[in-house]
Amino acid sequence: MTPENIALVKTSWQQVLPIQKAAAELFYGRLFELDPSLRPLFRGDMAEQGRKLMTMINTVVMSLDRLGPMLGAIEDLGRRHVAYGVTEAHYDTVGSALIWTLGKGLGEQFTSAVQAAWAEAYTTLASAMKQAATAAA
């Protein structure tokens, strides 16, 4: 990722943090709307799941300019998701739900440049997770 795209993701994420609970609810609502078959993969408390999601996104966003040390954890996450029943196709649905959620949460601040930066960030992370999941399978 370019330094400019990393800055766009980090700056826009700071605008999401104050609404992170609502953003998590929007995300999961959209995810299950896009693919209702994903709902059974989430068995626990969805508020807690939302907190975990926001914490993970925050950790990754804050580490975008030094992803190397995070790569092992990202790959582990991909391997763990295989056990949850996540398939490669699910990553596209998650990406769509994430971009949609960011658009809703950021409103006019979700410019085409911000959208492209987030898409690049998500694709980078999802690719690492998918590669690790494929190797584990």
A tleap script that builds the chain and sets N, CA, C and O, in Angstrom:
source leaprc.protein.ff14SB
mol = sequence {
  NMET THR PRO GLU ASN ILE ALA LEU VAL LYS
  THR SER TRP GLN GLN VAL LEU PRO ILE GLN
  LYS ALA ALA ALA GLU LEU PHE TYR GLY ARG
  LEU PHE GLU LEU ASP PRO SER LEU ARG PRO
  LEU PHE ARG GLY ASP MET ALA GLU GLN GLY
  ARG LYS LEU MET THR MET ILE ASN THR VAL
  VAL MET SER LEU ASP ARG LEU GLY PRO MET
  LEU GLY ALA ILE GLU ASP LEU GLY ARG ARG
  HIE VAL ALA TYR GLY VAL THR GLU ALA HIE
  TYR ASP THR VAL GLY SER ALA LEU ILE TRP
  THR LEU GLY LYS GLY LEU GLY GLU GLN PHE
  THR SER ALA VAL GLN ALA ALA TRP ALA GLU
  ALA TYR THR THR LEU ALA SER ALA MET LYS
  GLN ALA ALA THR ALA ALA CALA
}
set mol.1.N position { 0.841 -1.192 0.000 }
set mol.1.CA position { 0.000 0.000 0.000 }
set mol.1.C position { 0.879 1.245 0.000 }
set mol.1.O position { 1.951 1.272 0.604 }
set mol.2.N position { 0.407 2.251 -0.677 }
set mol.2.CA position { 1.147 3.511 -0.699 }
set mol.2.C position { 0.966 4.240 0.631 }
set mol.2.O position { -0.028 4.033 1.326 }
set mol.3.N position { 1.911 5.077 0.976 }
set mol.3.CA position { 1.748 5.884 2.196 }
set mol.3.C position { 0.468 6.726 2.160 }
set mol.3.O position { -0.163 6.945 3.194 }
set mol.4.N position { 0.091 7.192 0.981 }
set mol.4.CA position { -1.134 7.994 0.855 }
set mol.4.C position { -2.375 7.160 1.176 }
set mol.4.O position { -3.274 7.624 1.877 }
set mol.5.N position { -2.421 5.931 0.663 }
set mol.5.CA position { -3.565 5.073 0.938 }
set mol.5.C position { -3.617 4.657 2.399 }
set mol.5.O position { -4.692 4.586 2.994 }
set mol.6.N position { -2.468 4.386 2.966 }
set mol.6.CA position { -2.422 4.061 4.397 }
set mol.6.C position { -2.958 5.236 5.211 }
set mol.6.O position { -3.731 5.042 6.149 }
set mol.7.N position { -2.553 6.443 4.857 }
set mol.7.CA position { -3.028 7.645 5.566 }
set mol.7.C position { -4.540 7.806 5.412 }
set mol.7.O position { -5.225 8.167 6.369 }
set mol.8.N position { -5.063 7.542 4.219 }
set mol.8.CA position { -6.513 7.642 4.003 }
set mol.8.C position { -7.272 6.644 4.879 }
set mol.8.O position { -8.292 6.989 5.476 }
set mol.9.N position { -6.782 5.431 4.954 }
set mol.9.CA position { -7.437 4.418 5.781 }
set mol.9.C position { -7.372 4.819 7.258 }
set mol.9.O position { -8.379 4.765 7.964 }
set mol.10.N position { -6.200 5.214 7.714 }
set mol.10.CA position { -6.042 5.581 9.117 }
set mol.10.C position { -6.904 6.792 9.489 }
set mol.10.O position { -7.552 6.799 10.536 }
set mol.11.N position { -6.908 7.791 8.647 }
set mol.11.CA position { -7.683 9.005 8.934 }
set mol.11.C position { -9.174 8.699 8.949 }
set mol.11.O position { -9.889 9.132 9.852 }
set mol.12.N position { -9.638 7.965 7.965 }
set mol.12.CA position { -11.067 7.640 7.918 }
set mol.12.C position { -11.463 6.727 9.070 }
set mol.12.O position { -12.576 6.831 9.586 }
set mol.13.N position { -10.570 5.839 9.479 }
set mol.13.CA position { -10.871 4.948 10.604 }
set mol.13.C position { -11.086 5.754 11.884 }
set mol.13.O position { -11.929 5.391 12.705 }
set mol.14.N position { -10.347 6.825 12.060 }
set mol.14.CA position { -10.529 7.672 13.242 }
set mol.14.C position { -11.943 8.242 13.301 }
set mol.14.O position { -12.460 8.525 14.382 }
set mol.15.N position { -12.567 8.408 12.134 }
set mol.15.CA position { -13.936 8.905 12.082 }
set mol.15.C position { -14.945 7.797 12.386 }
set mol.15.O position { -16.074 8.083 12.785 }
set mol.16.N position { -14.554 6.553 12.204 }
set mol.16.CA position { -15.431 5.422 12.482 }
set mol.16.C position { -15.396 5.062 13.970 }
set mol.16.O position { -16.407 4.632 14.523 }
set mol.17.N position { -14.268 5.232 14.605 }
set mol.17.CA position { -14.124 4.813 16.002 }
set mol.17.C position { -15.234 5.322 16.926 }
set mol.17.O position { -15.727 4.547 17.744 }
set mol.18.N position { -15.646 6.584 16.832 }
set mol.18.CA position { -16.719 7.033 17.733 }
set mol.18.C position { -18.064 6.336 17.494 }
set mol.18.O position { -18.927 6.343 18.373 }
set mol.19.N position { -18.245 5.742 16.330 }
set mol.19.CA position { -19.506 5.061 16.012 }
set mol.19.C position { -19.285 3.561 15.810 }
set mol.19.O position { -20.046 2.908 15.096 }
set mol.20.N position { -18.250 3.022 16.437 }
set mol.20.CA position { -17.876 1.641 16.148 }
set mol.20.C position { -18.959 0.622 16.506 }
set mol.20.O position { -19.103 -0.379 15.805 }
set mol.21.N position { -19.717 0.849 17.568 }
set mol.21.CA position { -20.785 -0.098 17.918 }
set mol.21.C position { -21.841 -0.118 16.821 }
set mol.21.O position { -22.267 -1.185 16.380 }
set mol.22.N position { -22.260 1.064 16.382 }
set mol.22.CA position { -23.243 1.146 15.296 }
set mol.22.C position { -22.659 0.589 14.002 }
set mol.22.O position { -23.363 -0.068 13.236 }
set mol.23.N position { -21.379 0.848 13.756 }
set mol.23.CA position { -20.737 0.336 12.548 }
set mol.23.C position { -20.726 -1.192 12.548 }
set mol.23.O position { -20.971 -1.813 11.514 }
set mol.24.N position { -20.448 -1.793 13.690 }
set mol.24.CA position { -20.454 -3.257 13.782 }
set mol.24.C position { -21.856 -3.797 13.511 }
set mol.24.O position { -22.015 -4.797 12.810 }
set mol.25.N position { -22.862 -3.142 14.061 }
set mol.25.CA position { -24.243 -3.580 13.820 }
set mol.25.C position { -24.603 -3.449 12.341 }
set mol.25.O position { -25.226 -4.342 11.768 }
set mol.26.N position { -24.211 -2.335 11.729 }
set mol.26.CA position { -24.444 -2.148 10.296 }
set mol.26.C position { -23.742 -3.241 9.485 }
set mol.26.O position { -24.320 -3.822 8.567 }
set mol.27.N position { -22.488 -3.506 9.846 }
set mol.27.CA position { -21.702 -4.502 9.127 }
set mol.27.C position { -22.382 -5.867 9.160 }
set mol.27.O position { -22.600 -6.477 8.114 }
set mol.28.N position { -22.718 -6.347 10.351 }
set mol.28.CA position { -23.306 -7.686 10.437 }
set mol.28.C position { -24.694 -7.727 9.813 }
set mol.28.O position { -25.068 -8.734 9.211 }
set mol.29.N position { -25.458 -6.660 9.943 }
set mol.29.CA position { -26.753 -6.600 9.276 }
set mol.29.C position { -26.598 -6.739 7.776 }
set mol.29.O position { -27.327 -7.495 7.134 }
set mol.30.N position { -25.646 -6.008 7.221 }
set mol.30.CA position { -25.401 -6.062 5.774 }
set mol.30.C position { -24.840 -7.418 5.367 }
set mol.30.O position { -25.232 -7.965 4.336 }
set mol.31.N position { -23.931 -7.962 6.161 }
set mol.31.CA position { -23.342 -9.262 5.862 }
set mol.31.C position { -24.419 -10.327 5.736 }
set mol.31.O position { -24.418 -11.111 4.788 }
set mol.32.N position { -25.346 -10.354 6.704 }
set mol.32.CA position { -26.389 -11.372 6.694 }
set mol.32.C position { -27.450 -11.086 5.633 }
set mol.32.O position { -28.136 -12.001 5.177 }
set mol.33.N position { -27.584 -9.836 5.247 }
set mol.33.CA position { -28.473 -9.485 4.142 }
set mol.33.C position { -27.879 -9.982 2.826 }
set mol.33.O position { -28.597 -10.522 1.984 }
set mol.34.N position { -26.575 -9.802 2.647 }
set mol.34.CA position { -25.905 -10.249 1.426 }
set mol.34.C position { -25.868 -11.769 1.326 }
set mol.34.O position { -26.012 -12.325 0.237 }
set mol.35.N position { -25.675 -12.443 2.457 }
set mol.35.CA position { -25.584 -13.907 2.448 }
set mol.35.C position { -26.149 -14.459 3.756 }
set mol.35.O position { -25.406 -14.647 4.719 }
set mol.36.N position { -27.458 -14.722 3.799 }
set mol.36.CA position { -28.078 -15.233 5.025 }
set mol.36.C position { -27.479 -16.561 5.507 }
set mol.36.O position { -27.600 -16.898 6.685 }
set mol.37.N position { -26.842 -17.308 4.620 }
set mol.37.CA position { -26.252 -18.586 5.029 }
set mol.37.C position { -25.068 -18.395 5.980 }
set mol.37.O position { -24.614 -19.354 6.605 }
set mol.38.N position { -24.570 -17.168 6.090 }
set mol.38.CA position { -23.449 -16.912 7.007 }
set mol.38.C position { -23.898 -16.810 8.461 }
set mol.38.O position { -23.087 -16.996 9.369 }
set mol.39.N position { -25.160 -16.522 8.695 }
set mol.39.CA position { -25.655 -16.297 10.059 }
set mol.39.C position { -25.309 -17.447 11.014 }
set mol.39.O position { -24.869 -17.181 12.133 }
set mol.40.N position { -25.491 -18.708 10.618 }
set mol.40.CA position { -25.171 -19.811 11.538 }
set mol.40.C position { -23.688 -19.908 11.930 }
set mol.40.O position { -23.354 -20.582 12.905 }
set mol.41.N position { -22.797 -19.243 11.182 }
set mol.41.CA position { -21.382 -19.271 11.544 }
set mol.41.C position { -21.107 -18.437 12.798 }
set mol.41.O position { -20.045 -18.558 13.408 }
set mol.42.N position { -22.059 -17.600 13.175 }
set mol.42.CA position { -21.892 -16.713 14.334 }
set mol.42.C position { -22.838 -17.174 15.429 }
set mol.42.O position { -24.026 -16.850 15.417 }
set mol.43.N position { -22.308 -17.925 16.365 }
set mol.43.CA position { -23.130 -18.557 17.394 }
set mol.43.C position { -23.186 -17.769 18.701 }
set mol.43.O position { -24.083 -17.976 19.517 }
set mol.44.N position { -22.239 -16.879 18.895 }
set mol.44.CA position { -22.144 -16.186 20.175 }
set mol.44.C position { -22.899 -14.870 20.192 }
set mol.44.O position { -23.703 -14.569 19.311 }
set mol.45.N position { -22.611 -14.108 21.218 }
set mol.45.CA position { -23.192 -12.783 21.421 }
set mol.45.C position { -22.703 -11.858 20.311 }
set mol.45.O position { -21.500 -11.640 20.168 }
set mol.46.N position { -23.629 -11.315 19.526 }
set mol.46.CA position { -23.239 -10.491 18.388 }
set mol.46.C position { -22.644 -9.152 18.823 }
set mol.46.O position { -21.815 -8.593 18.105 }
set mol.47.N position { -23.044 -8.631 19.968 }
set mol.47.CA position { -22.426 -7.394 20.455 }
set mol.47.C position { -20.943 -7.647 20.755 }
set mol.47.O position { -20.088 -6.819 20.440 }
set mol.48.N position { -20.655 -8.789 21.362 }
set mol.48.CA position { -19.262 -9.151 21.646 }
set mol.48.C position { -18.505 -9.400 20.339 }
set mol.48.O position { -17.351 -8.996 20.200 }
set mol.49.N position { -19.151 -10.057 19.399 }
set mol.49.CA position { -18.532 -10.292 18.095 }
set mol.49.C position { -18.197 -8.958 17.430 }
set mol.49.O position { -17.129 -8.798 16.839 }
set mol.50.N position { -19.116 -8.010 17.534 }
set mol.50.CA position { -18.883 -6.682 16.969 }
set mol.50.C position { -17.703 -5.982 17.616 }
set mol.50.O position { -16.914 -5.326 16.936 }
set mol.51.N position { -17.580 -6.120 18.930 }
set mol.51.CA position { -16.431 -5.524 19.634 }
set mol.51.C position { -15.126 -6.163 19.160 }
set mol.51.O position { -14.130 -5.472 18.944 }
set mol.52.N position { -15.140 -7.477 19.001 }
set mol.52.CA position { -13.939 -8.173 18.519 }
set mol.52.C position { -13.568 -7.713 17.111 }
set mol.52.O position { -12.397 -7.485 16.806 }
set mol.53.N position { -14.578 -7.581 16.266 }
set mol.53.CA position { -14.341 -7.127 14.902 }
set mol.53.C position { -13.703 -5.741 14.893 }
set mol.53.O position { -12.710 -5.514 14.201 }
set mol.54.N position { -14.270 -4.825 15.656 }
set mol.54.CA position { -13.757 -3.458 15.682 }
set mol.54.C position { -12.341 -3.408 16.262 }
set mol.54.O position { -11.505 -2.632 15.800 }
set mol.55.N position { -12.078 -4.230 17.267 }
set mol.55.CA position { -10.737 -4.290 17.854 }
set mol.55.C position { -9.729 -4.808 16.834 }
set mol.55.O position { -8.620 -4.285 16.723 }
set mol.56.N position { -10.124 -5.842 16.092 }
set mol.56.CA position { -9.221 -6.407 15.094 }
set mol.56.C position { -8.965 -5.405 13.972 }
set mol.56.O position { -7.822 -5.215 13.556 }
set mol.57.N position { -10.020 -4.767 13.485 }
set mol.57.CA position { -9.834 -3.772 12.430 }
set mol.57.C position { -8.923 -2.652 12.922 }
set mol.57.O position { -8.032 -2.209 12.198 }
set mol.58.N position { -9.146 -2.198 14.147 }
set mol.58.CA position { -8.313 -1.129 14.705 }
set mol.58.C position { -6.843 -1.552 14.751 }
set mol.58.O position { -5.959 -0.783 14.372 }
set mol.59.N position { -6.591 -2.759 15.210 }
set mol.59.CA position { -5.218 -3.255 15.304 }
set mol.59.C position { -4.561 -3.281 13.929 }
set mol.59.O position { -3.419 -2.850 13.769 }
set mol.60.N position { -5.280 -3.783 12.951 }
set mol.60.CA position { -4.723 -3.873 11.600 }
set mol.60.C position { -4.517 -2.481 11.011 }
set mol.60.O position { -3.470 -2.205 10.426 }
set mol.61.N position { -5.505 -1.606 11.161 }
set mol.61.CA position { -5.383 -0.255 10.607 }
set mol.61.C position { -4.172 0.457 11.198 }
set mol.61.O position { -3.410 1.098 10.473 }
set mol.62.N position { -3.996 0.348 12.488 }
set mol.62.CA position { -2.873 1.022 13.131 }
set mol.62.C position { -1.528 0.413 12.735 }
set mol.62.O position { -0.483 1.028 12.952 }
set mol.63.N position { -1.546 -0.788 12.157 }
set mol.63.CA position { -0.317 -1.481 11.768 }
set mol.63.C position { -0.083 -1.496 10.265 }
set mol.63.O position { 0.852 -2.147 9.801 }
set mol.64.N position { -0.904 -0.799 9.495 }
set mol.64.CA position { -0.798 -0.878 8.039 }
set mol.64.C position { 0.574 -0.481 7.506 }
set mol.64.O position { 1.019 -1.001 6.482 }
set mol.65.N position { 1.237 0.428 8.190 }
set mol.65.CA position { 2.546 0.853 7.684 }
set mol.65.C position { 3.669 -0.076 8.122 }
set mol.65.O position { 4.831 0.155 7.787 }
set mol.66.N position { 3.334 -1.120 8.866 }
set mol.66.CA position { 4.313 -2.124 9.283 }
set mol.66.C position { 3.616 -3.477 9.437 }
set mol.66.O position { 3.576 -4.057 10.522 }
set mol.67.N position { 3.073 -3.956 8.327 }
set mol.67.CA position { 2.296 -5.199 8.343 }
set mol.67.C position { 3.146 -6.445 8.547 }
set mol.67.O position { 2.638 -7.470 9.002 }
set mol.68.N position { 4.414 -6.375 8.223 }
set mol.68.CA position { 5.286 -7.547 8.361 }
set mol.68.C position { 5.140 -8.265 9.690 }
set mol.68.O position { 4.878 -9.468 9.707 }
set mol.69.N position { 5.302 -7.557 10.814 }
set mol.69.CA position { 5.169 -8.221 12.108 }
set mol.69.C position { 3.763 -8.772 12.380 }
set mol.69.O position { 3.600 -9.687 13.187 }
set mol.70.N position { 2.756 -8.217 11.709 }
set mol.70.CA position { 1.370 -8.662 11.903 }
set mol.70.C position { 1.017 -9.857 11.026 }
set mol.70.O position { 0.008 -10.522 11.262 }
set mol.71.N position { 1.839 -10.135 10.019 }
set mol.71.CA position { 1.490 -11.144 9.029 }
set mol.71.C position { 1.207 -12.507 9.647 }
set mol.71.O position { 0.264 -13.183 9.234 }
set mol.72.N position { 1.991 -12.917 10.611 }
set mol.72.CA position { 1.765 -14.208 11.263 }
set mol.72.C position { 0.400 -14.278 11.922 }
set mol.72.O position { -0.295 -15.287 11.805 }
set mol.73.N position { 0.008 -13.218 12.614 }
set mol.73.CA position { -1.293 -13.186 13.267 }
set mol.73.C position { -2.420 -13.188 12.244 }
set mol.73.O position { -3.451 -13.827 12.454 }
set mol.74.N position { -2.230 -12.478 11.142 }
set mol.74.CA position { -3.233 -12.435 10.075 }
set mol.74.C position { -3.391 -13.818 9.446 }
set mol.74.O position { -4.508 -14.258 9.173 }
set mol.75.N position { -2.273 -14.499 9.219 }
set mol.75.CA position { -2.334 -15.857 8.660 }
set mol.75.C position { -2.993 -16.818 9.640 }
set mol.75.O position { -3.777 -17.675 9.232 }
set mol.76.N position { -2.684 -16.684 10.929 }
set mol.76.CA position { -3.337 -17.521 11.946 }
set mol.76.C position { -4.845 -17.318 11.923 }
set mol.76.O position { -5.614 -18.272 12.042 }
set mol.77.N position { -5.254 -16.076 11.771 }
set mol.77.CA position { -6.677 -15.758 11.704 }
set mol.77.C position { -7.319 -16.468 10.505 }
set mol.77.O position { -8.415 -17.018 10.620 }
set mol.78.N position { -6.648 -16.453 9.382 }
set mol.78.CA position { -7.154 -17.156 8.204 }
set mol.78.C position { -7.280 -18.648 8.436 }
set mol.78.O position { -8.270 -19.256 8.030 }
set mol.79.N position { -6.287 -19.246 9.084 }
set mol.79.CA position { -6.349 -20.677 9.384 }
set mol.79.C position { -7.473 -20.988 10.353 }
set mol.79.O position { -8.164 -21.993 10.191 }
set mol.80.N position { -7.672 -20.141 11.365 }
set mol.80.CA position { -8.755 -20.352 12.334 }
set mol.80.C position { -10.122 -20.258 11.664 }
set mol.80.O position { -11.043 -20.990 12.023 }
set mol.81.N position { -10.253 -19.368 10.702 }
set mol.81.CA position { -11.543 -19.187 10.048 }
set mol.81.C position { -11.962 -20.423 9.240 }
set mol.81.O position { -13.154 -20.624 9.009 }
set mol.82.N position { -11.016 -21.244 8.813 }
set mol.82.CA position { -11.355 -22.491 8.138 }
set mol.82.C position { -12.172 -23.361 9.088 }
set mol.82.O position { -13.179 -23.945 8.687 }
set mol.83.N position { -11.745 -23.448 10.332 }
set mol.83.CA position { -12.449 -24.265 11.328 }
set mol.83.C position { -13.851 -23.732 11.616 }
set mol.83.O position { -14.727 -24.488 12.036 }
set mol.84.N position { -14.066 -22.442 11.396 }
set mol.84.CA position { -15.395 -21.852 11.618 }
set mol.84.C position { -16.332 -22.113 10.444 }
set mol.84.O position { -17.529 -21.842 10.534 }
set mol.85.N position { -15.795 -22.638 9.343 }
set mol.85.CA position { -16.615 -22.904 8.172 }
set mol.85.C position { -16.536 -21.830 7.106 }
set mol.85.O position { -17.332 -21.827 6.167 }
set mol.86.N position { -15.576 -20.910 7.241 }
set mol.86.CA position { -15.425 -19.830 6.270 }
set mol.86.C position { -14.778 -20.372 5.002 }
set mol.86.O position { -13.782 -21.094 5.054 }
set mol.87.N position { -15.359 -20.012 3.868 }
set mol.87.CA position { -14.812 -20.418 2.576 }
set mol.87.C position { -14.218 -19.204 1.879 }
set mol.87.O position { -14.417 -18.067 2.308 }
set mol.88.N position { -13.490 -19.454 0.805 }
set mol.88.CA position { -12.857 -18.355 0.073 }
set mol.88.C position { -13.898 -17.360 -0.444 }
set mol.88.O position { -13.652 -16.154 -0.443 }
set mol.89.N position { -15.040 -17.847 -0.878 }
set mol.89.CA position { -16.093 -16.965 -1.405 }
set mol.89.C position { -16.623 -16.003 -0.342 }
set mol.89.O position { -17.063 -14.901 -0.669 }
set mol.90.N position { -16.583 -16.407 0.908 }
set mol.90.CA position { -17.084 -15.547 1.981 }
set mol.90.C position { -16.284 -14.250 2.108 }
set mol.90.O position { -16.815 -13.229 2.546 }
set mol.91.N position { -15.023 -14.293 1.728 }
set mol.91.CA position { -14.187 -13.096 1.855 }
set mol.91.C position { -14.704 -11.952 0.978 }
set mol.91.O position { -14.625 -10.785 1.363 }
set mol.92.N position { -15.231 -12.289 -0.198 }
set mol.92.CA position { -15.791 -11.246 -1.065 }
set mol.92.C position { -17.024 -10.618 -0.417 }
set mol.92.O position { -17.211 -9.402 -0.472 }
set mol.93.N position { -17.854 -11.446 0.190 }
set mol.93.CA position { -19.055 -10.943 0.845 }
set mol.93.C position { -18.686 -10.054 2.027 }
set mol.93.O position { -19.289 -8.999 2.227 }
set mol.94.N position { -17.708 -10.473 2.799 }
set mol.94.CA position { -17.246 -9.664 3.932 }
set mol.94.C position { -16.692 -8.337 3.429 }
set mol.94.O position { -16.978 -7.287 4.004 }
set mol.95.N position { -15.907 -8.379 2.368 }
set mol.95.CA position { -15.363 -7.146 1.804 }
set mol.95.C position { -16.460 -6.202 1.352 }
set mol.95.O position { -16.391 -4.999 1.602 }
set mol.96.N position { -17.471 -6.740 0.690 }
set mol.96.CA position { -18.598 -5.911 0.251 }
set mol.96.C position { -19.327 -5.294 1.440 }
set mol.96.O position { -19.677 -4.115 1.414 }
set mol.97.N position { -19.553 -6.087 2.475 }
set mol.97.CA position { -20.234 -5.578 3.664 }
set mol.97.C position { -19.395 -4.512 4.359 }
set mol.97.O position { -19.938 -3.524 4.854 }
set mol.98.N position { -18.082 -4.700 4.400 }
set mol.98.CA position { -17.202 -3.727 5.033 }
set mol.98.C position { -17.221 -2.402 4.278 }
set mol.98.O position { -17.386 -1.344 4.886 }
set mol.99.N position { -17.055 -2.452 2.978 }
set mol.99.CA position { -17.031 -1.226 2.171 }
set mol.99.C position { -18.383 -0.507 2.271 }
set mol.99.O position { -18.419 0.718 2.385 }
set mol.100.N position { -19.475 -1.243 2.229 }
set mol.100.CA position { -20.806 -0.659 2.367 }
set mol.100.C position { -20.949 0.031 3.725 }
set mol.100.O position { -21.453 1.150 3.816 }
set mol.101.N position { -20.494 -0.662 4.786 }
set mol.101.CA position { -20.581 -0.110 6.142 }
set mol.101.C position { -19.779 1.175 6.261 }
set mol.101.O position { -20.250 2.157 6.834 }
set mol.102.N position { -18.577 1.168 5.724 }
set mol.102.CA position { -17.748 2.374 5.766 }
set mol.102.C position { -18.424 3.519 5.023 }
set mol.102.O position { -18.386 4.664 5.472 }
set mol.103.N position { -19.035 3.215 3.901 }
set mol.103.CA position { -19.752 4.231 3.153 }
set mol.103.C position { -20.894 4.831 3.959 }
set mol.103.O position { -21.092 6.046 3.960 }
set mol.104.N position { -21.638 3.982 4.639 }
set mol.104.CA position { -22.744 4.460 5.475 }
set mol.104.C position { -22.216 5.276 6.651 }
set mol.104.O position { -22.753 6.338 6.968 }
set mol.105.N position { -21.174 4.781 7.290 }
set mol.105.CA position { -20.645 5.442 8.478 }
set mol.105.C position { -19.933 6.753 8.194 }
set mol.105.O position { -20.003 7.692 8.987 }
set mol.106.N position { -19.252 6.813 7.069 }
set mol.106.CA position { -18.463 8.003 6.747 }
set mol.106.C position { -19.223 9.023 5.910 }
set mol.106.O position { -18.839 10.191 5.852 }
set mol.107.N position { -20.276 8.597 5.275 }
set mol.107.CA position { -21.075 9.524 4.478 }
set mol.107.C position { -20.248 10.203 3.402 }
set mol.107.O position { -19.546 9.543 2.635 }
set mol.108.N position { -20.332 11.529 3.349 }
set mol.108.CA position { -19.626 12.293 2.318 }
set mol.108.C position { -18.110 12.164 2.427 }
set mol.108.O position { -17.398 12.412 1.454 }
set mol.109.N position { -17.617 11.784 3.584 }
set mol.109.CA position { -16.176 11.608 3.766 }
set mol.109.C position { -15.658 10.335 3.085 }
set mol.109.O position { -14.450 10.128 2.968 }
set mol.110.N position { -16.589 9.490 2.640 }
set mol.110.CA position { -16.204 8.244 1.965 }
set mol.110.C position { -16.054 8.530 0.470 }
set mol.110.O position { -16.890 8.155 -0.351 }
set mol.111.N position { -14.974 9.194 0.164 }
set mol.111.CA position { -14.682 9.576 -1.223 }
set mol.111.C position { -14.232 8.354 -2.017 }
set mol.111.O position { -13.993 7.289 -1.447 }
set mol.112.N position { -14.119 8.509 -3.312 }
set mol.112.CA position { -13.649 7.394 -4.132 }
set mol.112.C position { -12.216 7.002 -3.758 }
set mol.112.O position { -11.854 5.827 -3.827 }
set mol.113.N position { -11.410 7.980 -3.365 }
set mol.113.CA position { -10.035 7.675 -2.948 }
set mol.113.C position { -10.025 6.880 -1.640 }
set mol.113.O position { -9.247 5.938 -1.490 }
set mol.114.N position { -10.877 7.255 -0.708 }
set mol.114.CA position { -10.972 6.521 0.568 }
set mol.114.C position { -11.473 5.104 0.300 }
set mol.114.O position { -10.947 4.139 0.854 }
set mol.115.N position { -12.481 4.986 -0.543 }
set mol.115.CA position { -13.019 3.663 -0.879 }
set mol.115.C position { -11.938 2.785 -1.508 }
set mol.115.O position { -11.804 1.614 -1.152 }
set mol.116.N position { -11.177 3.337 -2.427 }
set mol.116.CA position { -10.117 2.571 -3.092 }
set mol.116.C position { -9.032 2.159 -2.092 }
set mol.116.O position { -8.503 1.050 -2.169 }
set mol.117.N position { -8.710 3.035 -1.172 }
set mol.117.CA position { -7.693 2.715 -0.161 }
set mol.117.C position { -8.163 1.574 0.742 }
set mol.117.O position { -7.404 0.653 1.040 }
set mol.118.N position { -9.423 1.647 1.171 }
set mol.118.CA position { -9.972 0.569 2.007 }
set mol.118.C position { -10.052 -0.741 1.221 }
set mol.118.O position { -9.757 -1.806 1.762 }
set mol.119.N position { -10.443 -0.668 -0.032 }
set mol.119.CA position { -10.512 -1.880 -0.847 }
set mol.119.C position { -9.131 -2.522 -0.971 }
set mol.119.O position { -8.996 -3.744 -0.897 }
set mol.120.N position { -8.116 -1.695 -1.157 }
set mol.120.CA position { -6.749 -2.216 -1.251 }
set mol.120.C position { -6.320 -2.846 0.072 }
set mol.120.O position { -5.733 -3.928 0.084 }
set mol.121.N position { -6.609 -2.175 1.180 }
set mol.121.CA position { -6.245 -2.708 2.495 }
set mol.121.C position { -6.941 -4.044 2.742 }
set mol.121.O position { -6.315 -5.012 3.172 }
set mol.122.N position { -8.242 -4.082 2.465 }
set mol.122.CA position { -8.984 -5.323 2.695 }
set mol.122.C position { -8.463 -6.448 1.799 }
set mol.122.O position { -8.276 -7.573 2.262 }
set mol.123.N position { -8.232 -6.154 0.542 }
set mol.123.CA position { -7.745 -7.165 -0.387 }
set mol.123.C position { -6.396 -7.715 0.064 }
set mol.123.O position { -6.153 -8.919 -0.019 }
set mol.124.N position { -5.532 -6.846 0.535 }
set mol.124.CA position { -4.215 -7.268 1.033 }
set mol.124.C position { -4.357 -8.252 2.192 }
set mol.124.O position { -3.721 -9.306 2.212 }
set mol.125.N position { -5.198 -7.892 3.150 }
set mol.125.CA position { -5.368 -8.746 4.329 }
set mol.125.C position { -6.116 -10.026 3.996 }
set mol.125.O position { -5.734 -11.108 4.441 }
set mol.126.N position { -7.177 -9.903 3.216 }
set mol.126.CA position { -7.960 -11.085 2.861 }
set mol.126.C position { -7.112 -12.066 2.054 }
set mol.126.O position { -7.244 -13.278 2.223 }
set mol.127.N position { -6.255 -11.563 1.190 }
set mol.127.CA position { -5.383 -12.442 0.399 }
set mol.127.C position { -4.462 -13.247 1.305 }
set mol.127.O position { -4.278 -14.446 1.100 }
set mol.128.N position { -3.889 -12.595 2.299 }
set mol.128.CA position { -3.003 -13.305 3.236 }
set mol.128.C position { -3.783 -14.358 4.020 }
set mol.128.O position { -3.289 -15.464 4.242 }
set mol.129.N position { -5.004 -14.013 4.439 }
set mol.129.CA position { -5.831 -14.963 5.189 }
set mol.129.C position { -6.226 -16.143 4.308 }
set mol.129.O position { -6.177 -17.290 4.751 }
set mol.130.N position { -6.618 -15.871 3.062 }
set mol.130.CA position { -7.030 -16.942 2.151 }
set mol.130.C position { -5.864 -17.862 1.824 }
set mol.130.O position { -6.035 -19.080 1.772 }
set mol.131.N position { -4.692 -17.304 1.604 }
set mol.131.CA position { -3.529 -18.145 1.308 }
set mol.131.C position { -3.207 -19.070 2.474 }
set mol.131.O position { -2.899 -20.245 2.275 }
set mol.132.N position { -3.278 -18.537 3.688 }
set mol.132.CA position { -3.011 -19.359 4.870 }
set mol.132.C position { -4.086 -20.427 5.037 }
set mol.132.O position { -3.793 -21.560 5.418 }
set mol.133.N position { -5.336 -20.058 4.750 }
set mol.133.CA position { -6.445 -21.023 4.874 }
set mol.133.C position { -6.289 -22.141 3.853 }
set mol.133.O position { -6.522 -23.308 4.167 }
set mol.134.N position { -5.899 -21.793 2.642 }
set mol.134.CA position { -5.721 -22.799 1.591 }
set mol.134.C position { -4.586 -23.750 1.950 }
set mol.134.O position { -4.685 -24.960 1.745 }
set mol.135.N position { -3.515 -23.192 2.483 }
set mol.135.CA position { -2.376 -24.030 2.871 }
set mol.135.C position { -2.740 -24.963 4.025 }
set mol.135.O position { -2.212 -26.071 4.126 }
set mol.136.N position { -3.651 -24.505 4.900 }
set mol.136.CA position { -4.046 -25.310 6.057 }
set mol.136.C position { -5.005 -26.425 5.663 }
set mol.136.O position { -5.087 -27.449 6.341 }
set mol.137.N position { -5.732 -26.225 4.561 }
set mol.137.CA position { -6.778 -27.192 4.168 }
set mol.137.C position { -6.226 -28.443 3.534 }
set mol.137.O position { -6.989 -29.333 3.159 }
savepdb mol mol.pdb
quit
